């Protein structure tokens, strides 16, 4: 193994930018909302996100993102 690769490899604790979007490219999904909130994509979290989207619309995502 290459030691240089090992020393620079770090696990990423944050969601990569390419997985998040504000909906300008398309429809905001429940999964988008879950990821933006920093939660794991689980059936319970998807249900929460679907309720939030139904109540607040696509603007719910804008409230979570800086």
Backbone as CSV, one residue per row, in Angstrom:
resi,resn,N_x,N_y,N_z,CA_x,CA_y,CA_z,C_x,C_y,C_z
1,UNK,0.833,-1.200,0.000,0.000,0.000,0.000,0.868,1.251,0.000
2,UNK,0.334,2.276,-0.525,1.035,3.535,-0.569,0.740,4.318,0.698
3,UNK,1.793,4.629,1.483,1.592,5.331,2.752,1.050,6.735,2.550
4,UNK,1.421,7.369,1.451,0.944,8.720,1.189,-0.573,8.743,1.023
5,UNK,-1.123,7.748,0.342,-2.569,7.684,0.181,-3.251,7.475,1.525
6,UNK,-2.672,6.639,2.377,-3.259,6.373,3.676,-3.287,7.614,4.554
7,UNK,-2.232,8.426,4.495,-2.162,9.594,5.364,-3.103,10.710,4.915
8,UNK,-3.473,10.744,3.636,-4.358,11.804,3.154,-5.820,11.389,3.136
9,UNK,-6.076,10.099,3.227,-7.462,9.619,3.189,-8.135,9.896,4.527
10,UNK,-9.217,10.661,4.467,-9.961,10.980,5.679,-11.430,10.727,5.407
11,UNK,-12.108,10.096,6.347,-13.548,9.896,6.147,-14.278,11.238,6.194
12,UNK,-15.244,11.388,5.334,-16.011,12.627,5.279,-17.233,12.507,6.180
13,UNK,-17.376,13.425,7.093,-18.506,13.406,8.014,-19.659,14.259,7.497
14,UNK,-19.415,15.050,6.464,-20.462,15.914,5.933,-20.972,15.385,4.608
15,UNK,-22.173,15.780,4.250,-22.764,15.374,2.986,-22.112,16.174,1.857
16,UNK,-21.629,15.508,0.811,-21.007,16.219,-0.302,-22.006,17.163,-0.984
17,UNK,-21.510,18.276,-1.483,-22.356,19.276,-2.127,-23.175,18.714,-3.269
18,UNK,-22.608,17.780,-4.035,-23.341,17.259,-5.191,-24.562,16.446,-4.788
19,UNK,-24.693,16.083,-3.507,-25.877,15.349,-3.050,-26.973,16.293,-2.555
20,UNK,-26.633,17.545,-2.363,-27.611,18.524,-1.894,-27.894,19.533,-2.998
21,UNK,-29.130,19.942,-3.102,-29.486,21.017,-4.021,-30.736,21.695,-3.487
22,UNK,-30.960,22.912,-3.930,-32.078,23.686,-3.404,-33.351,23.518,-4.200
23,UNK,-33.322,22.695,-5.200,-34.528,22.464,-5.977,-34.592,23.267,-7.254
24,UNK,-33.603,24.111,-7.486,-33.637,24.913,-8.702,-33.478,24.038,-9.948
25,UNK,-32.909,22.842,-9.776,-32.740,21.935,-10.905,-33.960,21.060,-11.111
26,UNK,-34.823,20.980,-10.153,-35.973,20.090,-10.250,-36.768,20.099,-8.966
27,UNK,-37.605,19.111,-8.816,-38.488,19.012,-7.661,-37.708,18.639,-6.395
28,UNK,-38.094,19.216,-5.279,-37.512,18.876,-3.990,-38.152,17.572,-3.522
29,UNK,-37.321,16.626,-3.109,-37.836,15.337,-2.656,-37.676,15.207,-1.149
30,UNK,-38.363,14.227,-0.594,-38.237,13.955,0.834,-36.797,13.576,1.176
31,UNK,-36.148,12.844,0.298,-34.754,12.471,0.548,-33.866,13.709,0.602
32,UNK,-34.105,14.694,-0.261,-33.349,15.947,-0.217,-33.480,16.600,1.153
33,UNK,-34.697,16.626,1.661,-34.959,17.263,2.943,-34.265,16.519,4.079
34,UNK,-34.300,15.194,4.040,-33.633,14.390,5.071,-32.131,14.649,5.049
35,UNK,-31.530,14.627,3.862,-30.092,14.857,3.757,-29.711,16.264,4.201
36,UNK,-30.510,17.239,3.849,-30.216,18.620,4.237,-30.312,18.806,5.747
37,UNK,-31.137,18.004,6.399,-31.280,18.121,7.849,-30.167,17.398,8.587
38,UNK,-29.334,16.649,7.847,-28.230,15.936,8.476,-28.632,14.598,9.067
39,UNK,-29.826,14.145,8.741,-30.313,12.871,9.269,-30.002,11.743,8.298
40,UNK,-30.070,10.526,8.813,-29.934,9.341,7.961,-31.232,9.119,7.199
41,UNK,-31.112,8.575,5.992,-32.298,8.269,5.191,-32.887,6.961,5.712
42,UNK,-33.924,7.080,6.516,-34.635,5.931,7.073,-36.120,6.111,6.756
43,UNK,-36.901,5.059,6.851,-38.339,5.215,6.601,-38.988,6.259,7.522
44,UNK,-38.561,6.314,8.769,-39.131,7.287,9.706,-38.769,8.712,9.310
45,UNK,-37.522,8.925,8.927,-37.097,10.266,8.530,-37.715,10.685,7.202
46,UNK,-37.904,9.736,6.297,-38.576,10.065,5.040,-40.034,10.442,5.282
47,UNK,-40.691,9.764,6.216,-42.074,10.104,6.556,-42.131,11.507,7.155
48,UNK,-41.177,11.844,8.013,-41.101,13.188,8.594,-40.945,14.222,7.482
49,UNK,-40.038,13.944,6.545,-39.777,14.881,5.463,-40.985,15.045,4.553
50,UNK,-41.693,13.961,4.293,-42.893,14.051,3.453,-43.962,14.912,4.128
51,UNK,-44.124,14.763,5.444,-45.092,15.605,6.167,-44.667,17.067,6.125
52,UNK,-43.367,17.310,6.313,-42.858,18.684,6.301,-43.032,19.320,4.921
53,UNK,-42.749,18.559,3.855,-42.935,19.083,2.504,-44.408,19.359,2.217
54,UNK,-45.279,18.500,2.702,-46.719,18.705,2.488,-47.193,19.970,3.197
55,UNK,-46.657,20.231,4.359,-47.080,21.393,5.140,-46.436,22.692,4.666
56,UNK,-45.150,22.632,4.307,-44.397,23.855,4.014,-44.030,24.028,2.546
57,UNK,-44.168,22.985,1.747,-43.787,23.061,0.351,-42.284,23.057,0.180
58,UNK,-41.796,23.356,-1.029,-40.360,23.313,-1.309,-39.539,24.281,-0.446
59,UNK,-40.182,25.307,0.102,-39.487,26.252,0.971,-38.952,25.614,2.238
60,UNK,-39.436,24.417,2.575,-38.934,23.709,3.759,-37.453,23.434,3.627
61,UNK,-36.991,23.167,2.419,-35.570,22.908,2.199,-34.753,24.172,2.408
62,UNK,-35.270,25.301,1.939,-34.550,26.561,2.097,-34.369,26.937,3.563
63,UNK,-35.301,26.528,4.411,-35.201,26.824,5.842,-34.089,26.021,6.505
64,UNK,-33.727,24.878,5.926,-32.683,24.033,6.523,-31.283,24.378,6.030
65,UNK,-31.190,24.885,4.819,-29.877,25.180,4.244,-29.466,26.610,4.564
66,UNK,-28.170,26.800,4.858,-27.694,28.169,5.168,-27.730,29.073,3.960
